[in-house]
Amino acid sequence: MTPLPATEGVPAQTRPAPAGRSPRDWLAAESGGTASPADGPGAAEESSAACPPLSRKERHGRAVAVVGLGYVGLPTSLALRASGARVIGIDVSAERLRDIREGAVDLTPRDRERLADALDDAAFLLTDDPRASAWADTVVICVPTPVDRHQVPDLGMLATACASAVAHAVPGQLLLLTSTSYVGTTRDLLLTPLAARGMRAESDVFVAFAPERIDPGSAGHSQDLTPRIVGGAGRRSTASAAAVLSRIAPSVHTLASPEAAEMTKLWENTFRAVNIALANELADSCAVFGLEPRAVIDAAATKPYGFMPFYPGPGVGGHCIPCDPHYLLWQLRAERIPSPIVDTAMRAIAERPGRMAGLITAKLAARGIPVAGARVLLVGVAYKRGVADVRESAALEIMGLLADWGATVAFTDPLVPRVHLRGTTLTCVPDPWEHRWDLVVLHTLHPGTDLSGLGPEQTVLDISQDRRGPGTDGTYRAAGPSGTRAGAHRSAGGGRSGAPGPGAEGAAGAPGAVGAPQGSVGAPV
């Protein structure tokens, strides 16, 4: 890390500029040289009476520091740079910065092109020194907010990032928090510490919360097509944040406070979690009656009002749905306020991978194969199609349970070269169809997944979100890359796709009695 001189309290014109360039180049001096925030693709929805016009000195978004360059921060940096802003990308991980510079990151094709262009642009800087945020007129905080193994919010990264932004804040700056968290986070981690430094919101600094809306791997939900919401510490903070967001979003809906914006994000993702849990439960009910759940859902979706389709799957992964509702539950429990529907949904989501592992053991048992020593291949381990992200992926929990019960597990995934499982690094099997497996489990079918190598001798179980259920002849049919069928295979145990077999209910903790042999990983036959 290259040491930087202290910048706290130093006038903008005399602060050190990145990489030896002049502050004029970076701080968008009065003479201009970059587009005005108002020139972006969208504008705040509220009238100028609700969001007062910004004075020239209050215009933000010309030089932006983005703290955290993960699945939210990096695309946000690239969108801001494409809008004409000068961008300083800050991440404490030297490995992440190296991956970005080498292009070894998970992005949509358009963002990959943007990254290639940005890396050749002197106005796009990458650094691991958090003090560089003092160079910018706007600081956007985009760090992860996970939960621990007890499903308790882990605020470590967020607290550190906010403390750094506060420590290096300079007069006139806008601090814009985007990380999903509990109601009151912006006040607790930004407004209160800033006041303790003697920096008053709405006069010395501007503060707002605008939750991220990134759908990884989805070109149809790019930032320039997705409206944003924002709630500031006051009218000027809200207006400043809305102006910045309008550079990269088609519209910005403003709210009266950061707390309202924080609750909006929790509401969005809790709504999704509850409905996904319900979809899983109803899909299992369909299996009892021999019905294919996707057909039922698609039929219900023809109703033009009062219904929104959610699809079942092997579990819920990623950065949002398995985590965000726990921030709400955690806060409500502290107030001794029950939330039984949300609580039940999150328990069901947490238990789903174990149920799938029990289903796998039941299918093996139906063929007379004990789980101990069984050779099981998972096809696709990312949490969703088209991304390389395995955070909270159900596949990891499923493979871990099977290995604990004595199975030999392996995986193939064109986007994921390796995963860490129970202290072991498991490497992708490059040519899985050259081996014989006791069971092939379809978990995540990425676009273009080729299942043509599956021969009729392979037993296949589909637990993916793309599953189509049993064919009319009772055999499994795998969905190909364009929805075509990859051929019929023996359905494990002759059961219905996605339906628990005999003994599967409650089997998540049952197979492998005390003393059962431990399994291995990544050892195809």
N, C-alpha and C positions, 0 to 999 in steps of 0.2 A: 504494500500500500504506500503510495507516494504521500508524504506529509503535506498538509495544506495549512496555510496560515489561518489563524482565527478570523472569523468574519462577523461575529456577533456585535451588533450595534454599529457596524461600519457602513457609511453611506454607500448606496448602490454603485455610484460612479467610481469608487475607489476600491471596491472588492476585487480580489484576484480573479481573473477569468480562466476558464479551463484551458489546459494545453497551450498556455501562452497567448491565447487570443484576447483581444481587447474586450472590456466589459460592454462596449458599444455593440459589438457583434452579438453578444449573448443576451443582453438585457433589453433589447428592442427599444433603443433610446427614442426620444421624442420625435426625431426625424423619420422614424419608421424603418421600413425595410422588410416587414412581415405583414401578413394580412391581419386585419382587425378581427378580434373574436367574433364580431357580429357578422363577418363574411362567411361563416361556416354554413353547412348544409341545412341547419335547422335554427330555430329560435325559440325562446321561452314561450310557453303557452299563455302565461298570465300577461295582463296588460302592463304598460309602463307605470300605471298608478300603483300596481302591486309590486312590481320590480322596478325601482327608480333607475333612470339612466345613469350609467357609470361615468364618473369624471375621467378625464384622460389618465390621471395617475392611478385610477382604480381598475384600469383595463388589464385583465389577466389572460394568461394563455399564450403569451408570445414566447416565453422561455419557461419550460415546464420540467420539473424534476419528478420522475416517476420512481417511487420507492417500492422495490419488489418487482422482479421481472419474470414472474411465473406465468401461468395460463391467463391471468388477467392483465398484469402489468406490461408484458411484452407486446401483446396486440394493442393495448391502449397507447403505448409509446409509439408504435408504428402508425396508428391512426392519427395521433397528434402531429407527428412529423409530416405525414401526408397532407395535413391541413395547413401546413406552413409554419408550424411552431418549431422552435429550437428545443431539443429534447436532451435531457441528461438522465440516463437510465442508471439507477443505483441498486445494486444487489450485493449483499454481504458475502455471497457465495462466489468464490473465484472460479469454481467448477462451472457454475451456471453461466457466468460471463464468458468463459472459454467456449462453452457449447454454443452460446449465441453468436460469438464471433466466427465460429466454424460452421454455423448454420445447422447444427445438430440438435434442433429443437422441433417440437410438435406444433405445426402451424397449418392453417388453411393454405391452399395454393396462392391465393392473392397476398396473404400476409408473408408468405415465403418470398414472393417477389419484392414486397415492400422492404423486407429485411435486407435482401441483397442490395437494394438501392441505398438503404440507410447506412449500411456499413461503409459505403464509399462517400458518405456525406460528412463534411466537417462539422455540420450543425447537429449531428447525432453522436453523443458521447456515452460511453459506458465506463462506470467506475464502481469500486467497492468502498469508496470513502463517503460516509453519510453526510459529511460536512459540505459536500458539493450541493446539497439542497439550498444552501444560502445563495447560490448563484441565480436561482430561478425566481420568477414572480409568482409561480404557482407550484405547489407541492402536492402530488397525487399519491396517496398511500394505498398500495395494492398488495398486502401481504396475507398469507393464509391464516385462517381461523379454524383449526381442526378441533377435534375432541380427542381425549385420551382413551385408553382401553376400557375405562369405566364410563365412557360417554359423558365425561365432564369437560366443559369448554377449556381449551388450552389457549390462553391469551398471551402466552409468552412472546411470540413473534410480533403480535400487534402492539403490545405494551412497549416493546423495545423500539419499534419503528416510530410510534407516536412520540415517545420520549425524545428520540433523536430529532424528529421534526420540530418539536417544541424548543429543544436546546439550540437549534440552529436557525430558528425563525427570525426573520428580519422585518422591520416595519414595512407595511404595505403588502405583505405576502398573503396569498390565499392558501390555506391548508384544506385539502379536499380528501376526506376519508371515503374509501369505497369498499372496504372489507366488511363482510357480513358479521354482525355481532349483536350483543344484547342491547335492549333499549336503554339509552343513557351513556353508551360508550363514547360518543363524540364529546359529550360534556365532561365525562370522567377523565378521559385520556388526552383531550386537547384543550378544551375551554378552561377547565380549572387549573391545569399546569401553566397555561399561558398567562392567566390572571396572576398566578403566583410569581411569574417573572415580571409582572407589571405591564403586560401587554393586553390591552383591552380589545375585545372583539368589536367589530364594527367601526373602530377608529384606528387602532394601531395595526390590527391584523384582521383577516376575514376567515371564517371557518364554516364548513358545511359538510354534510354527509350525503353522498350520492351512491347508492349501492351498485356494484357491478352487475351487468347483465351480459355475460359472456356465455355462449353456448359452444363449448369446444368442438371443433370439427364440423360445425354446421355453417356452410356458406350462406344458407338462406336466412340465418339470423345474425348476419354481420352487424357490427356496431352502427354503420351508417343506415341500417334498416330498422334498428331497435330503439324505440323511445326510451328516454331516461327520466328518472325522478330525482329531485334534490330538495333538501331542507337545510336552511342555513341558520346561523346564530342570530341573524336579523335580516332585514330586507336587503341591505347592501351585500351581505355575504351570499344570500340566495341569488341575487342578481349576478354577482361576479361568477359564482359557480355555474349558473345556467349559461352564461356567455361562453365559458370554457367548454362545457359539454356540448353546446350547440355547434362547435367546430367539428364534432365527430358523430353526432346523433341527429336524426331527422326532426326531433322535437324534444322539449324538456318540460316536464310537468313539475311545477313547484309546490312545495308544502310549507306549512307554517313553522316547522321546527325540525332539527335533526332527529328528535325522537320519533316524529311521525314518519320520517323516511326510513329510520331503522326498523320500525314496526312493519312498514310496508314490505320490506325485504323478507322479514321473518314470516309474514302472512303468505307471501308468494310461495315460498319453498315449503312451508308447513302444509299448505293446500296441496301441493304436489305429492308430498310424502304420504299424506292421509289417503289420497286417491290411488296412489300406486299400491299401498298396502291393501286397499279394498279390491283393486284389480287382481292382485295375486290371490286373495281369498276367493273371489268369485270364479277365477280361472280354475282353482282346485275344485270348486263346486261343480263347474261344467264337466270336469273329468269324471266325477262320480256318475254323471248321467250319460257319459260317452259322447259329450259334445265338444266341438273344437272351439275354444274360447275366442280366438281371433275372429271367426266368422260371426259370433254373437256380438262382439264389440263393434265390428264394422256395420252390422245391421242396426244396432242401437244408434250409431253415429249418423245414420240417415235422418234422424230427428233434428230439425233445424233449430230447436230451442231446448234449453234445460238439460243438455247432455254434452259432456266433453270426453273424448276417448282417452283412456289411459290403458297401457298394455302391460301384461304380466311378464315376469322374467325371473332369472335365478337369484336375483338380489338387487340391491340398490347401491351403486358405487359413485365415485367421483367426489368432488369438493363441496357439494351443496347439500343434497337431500339427506344423506346419512348423518350430516353434522349440524346443519343450521337449526332445525327444530329443537335440538338439545340446548341451544342457547336460550330459547324461550322457556323451555321446561325448567332449566336450571334457575332462571330468574323467578319463575312462578313458585317453584318449590321453596325458595328462600323467603317468599311472602306467604307460604303455606296455602297457596291457591291451587286446587286440583285442576288438571286438564286431562280428563280420562280418555277422550277420543284421541288426542295427539299422543298421549303416553302409550296407549294400546297400539296405535299405528307404528310408533317407533320400536316397540318391542317386537312386533311382527316383522318389521324390516330387519332387525338385528338377528332374528331367528331364521330368516329365510335361507341363508346359505347352509345352515345345519340341516334344514329340512331337505334341501337338494342333495346334500351328502348322504342323508338317510335314504333318499330315493335311489341313489346310485348303488348303495349297498344292497338294497332290496332287489334291484334288477340283477345284480350279480348273483345274489342268493337264488333267484328264480331260475338261474341257469346252472345252479349247483356249484358256483364258484365262491369261496369265502373271500371276504374283503382282504384278509391277511394274505399277502402274496399276489393279489390281483394286479394286473398291469392295466392301468387306466390312463388314457390320453385325453386332455382337455384341448379343444380347438378354440382358440381365442381366449385371452385372459385379461384384456383391457376391459374397463368397466362399461364401455359403450362402443358402438361401431365407429370406425374411422378415426380413432384417437389412440395414442400410445400410452395413455394414462392408466395406471393400475391402482391409484389411490382408492381405498375402500372397496376394491373390486371383490365381488362375491367369489370369484375364481380362487383367490388366495386363501380364503377361509375354507372353501370346499377342498382344495388340494391339501391344505394343512390338516384338516380332519381326517381325510383318507390316509395320509401318511402316518398320522398318529395311530390309526387303526391297523396299520400294517401293510397298506397297499403300496405298490410302486407307481408313482405318479409322474407324468411328464406333460409337456404342453407344446403346442405349436401356435405361433402368432406372428404374422408378417411385420407387425409394427413394434413388437416387444421382444428384444433380444434376450433379456434375462429378467428374473424376478428373485426376490429374497424371500425365502420361506423357512420359517422355524430355524433361523440361524444358518441356513444353507442357501447358496446361490444356485438357482435352477436355470439352465440354459435352454433356449428354444430348440426343439428338434427340427432340423431343416428339412428332412425327408421322412415325414411320419408314416407315409403309406408303404415304406419299405419294411416296416415292422408289423408284427402281429400283436394286437391288443385284445385283452379280454373285454374291454368296453371303450368305445370312443364317445366322449361327451361333448356335444356342441354347446359352447357357452357364449361366445361372441363371434358372429359371422361378419367380418369386415367386408366392405364393398370389394367385389372381385375375388372373394374367397373361393378357391377351387377345391371342390370335394369330389372331382371326377376320379381321383385315385382310390377312393373308397370302394373296395370290392364287396361282393355279396357275402363274403365270409366274415366281414367285420360287423360286429354288433354295435349299433349306434343308439344313443339316447340324446334327444334334443331337449335341452332346458333353456335354450336361448330365447330372447324376446321375439325372434323371428319365427318361432316354431309354428308349424301349420297343423300339427296334430296327426293322428293316424290316417292312413289312406283308406279307401273303401274296402280294401282287402285286408286291413288290419296291419299293414306294414308301414314302417316309417318312411317318410319322404322328406329329404332335406331340401331347404330352399337354396337355390343357387344364387349367384351374384346378381341376377336380374329377376329374381323371383321364380326362375325355372327350377325344375326339380332335378336333383343330381342323381336320381336313381333310387330304387327301393332297396332297403336293407332290412335285416332282421331287427324287429323291435325287441329290445331286451326284455325277456320274460313275456313277450306278447302283450305287454301292458300299454296303456294309452300314453302318448307323449305328454310329459309334464304331470302325470298323475302318480301319486305315491303308490308303490306296490305293497304287497302284504308285509306288514311289520315295519313299514317305513315311518309311520307316525311315531314320533318320539325316539326314532333311531339315532338322532343326532348325537346322543351321548352314550349309545348302547354298544355298537360293534366294538370288538376288541376288548374282551374282558380283561381283568387284571392278569398280567403276565402274558398278554398277547404280544406276538412279535412286532417290533417297530418296523415301519415301512421305510422305503427309500425314495428318492426323488431323482427324476431325470435319467432313468436307466431303462431305455427301451430294449425290447428283446430282439 
